[in-house]
């Protein structure tokens, strides 16, 4: 049950970040992906209390991947808004 809650939290946060990247013309999903990949070690270290509940490092990396996918899908939909109004 904890795994499902973590997946939902990371996906919802990904959608929120995707909305921000979609609405801000200078920020792209690739920037967020690069930042997350460079900070993946500290993210796993911050999530280390979850190891006591049976959550592995591989699962945390999968959560980061799910976050990036949620950001990219949300960015795709919300990128049309500034594109319409900038021209």
Order of alpha helices (4+ residues) and beta strands (2+ residues): alpha-alpha-alpha-alpha
